[in-house]
Structures are given as C-alpha cells and as structure tokens.
C-alpha cells in the first residue's frame, strides 16, 4: 500500500465519510485552506492511481468512492509506524504512550482485560 501525503489522507477521510462523492462534494467538506477545484481533482485522480479510490462515470463527470477501507488503511499505517518508530515492538509503543502520559493505568488494565479475554 503506497503512502499517502497529508492532503491525500485528508481527502480519504472525507471519502470514507461520504462513501461516494463528486469532486464538488469533497470540496464542500474541506473547512480550511480549500484547494482549487482542479487541484482537488488531481489529488483524487492520484488516489485512484495509487489504488485507494475508484469511480463511476456519468458522462464527463466522475463520482469517486473508496476501495480501501479506513480499517485497512489504519492497519497498514499502524504497522508501518510501529515498524519505523518502535522497532516492531508493541511494548515500545505502549511504553511511549505511558511515558508521555497519554495512557492511564486504568486504560492499561482495560487493555490487559481485552488481551486476557482473547486467550
């Protein structure tokens, strides 16, 4: 799975939310720093070339839809992040969040309960 730019990822979140959309629909969802219509159209076509979206043609107009689910992308994104930043160690990942005080002891206990239930 090819890596997405920040803008491509932003557009994918919109497409996941809308499920099907024309370029004008995606443009309407962008709150800050709206790109030009043609720029947005190019970004979406790039997403199609990367295999993230496809389209249905209605004459000269295309309605785009995601073909990679948010869950598939999240899994690939997390696997890459854990590989590159945490030496392929989930323990290192959780330790990082504990050290940064982004996770509480109660949340860790909940995670342990989930792990125990899966056994």
KAFEN-V833823 format. One record per residue. N is the residue number from 1. PHI is phi as a letter, one per 20 degrees, with the letter a starting at -180 (NA if undefined). BURIAL is # if it has 24 or more other C-alpha atoms within 12 Angstrom, else .. Layout:
# KAFEN-V833823
{{N/PHI/BURIAL} {N/PHI/BURIAL}}
This chain:
# KAFEN-V833823
{{1/NA/.} {2/f/.} {3/f/.} {4/d/#} {5/f/.} {6/g/.} {7/f/.} {8/f/#} {9/f/#} {10/g/#} {11/f/#} {12/f/#} {13/f/#} {14/f/#} {15/f/#} {16/f/#} {17/f/.} {18/e/.} {19/m/#} {20/b/#} {21/a/#} {22/e/#} {23/g/#} {24/f/#} {25/f/.} {26/f/#} {27/g/#} {28/f/.} {29/e/#} {30/f/.} {31/e/.} {32/d/.} {33/l/.} {34/f/.} {35/f/#} {36/f/.} {37/g/.} {38/f/.} {39/f/.} {40/f/#} {41/g/#} {42/f/.} {43/f/#} {44/f/#} {45/f/#} {46/f/#} {47/f/#} {48/f/#} {49/f/.} {50/f/.} {51/n/.} {52/e/#} {53/c/#} {54/c/#} {55/b/#} {56/d/.} {57/e/.} {58/c/.} {59/m/.} {60/e/.} {61/d/.} {62/d/.} {63/d/#} {64/e/#} {65/b/#} {66/f/#} {67/d/.} {68/d/#} {69/f/.} {70/f/#} {71/f/.} {72/f/.} {73/f/#} {74/g/.} {75/f/.} {76/f/.} {77/f/.} {78/f/.} {79/f/.} {80/f/.} {81/f/.} {82/f/.} {83/f/.} {84/f/.} {85/d/.} {86/c/.} {87/l/.} {88/l/.} {89/d/.} {90/f/.} {91/f/.} {92/f/.} {93/f/.} {94/f/.} {95/f/.} {96/g/.} {97/f/.} {98/f/.} {99/f/.} {100/e/.} {101/l/.} {102/e/.} {103/c/.} {104/e/.} {105/f/.} {106/f/.} {107/f/.} {108/f/.} {109/f/.} {110/f/.} {111/f/.} {112/f/.} {113/f/.} {114/f/.} {115/f/.} {116/f/.} {117/f/.} {118/f/.} {119/f/.}}
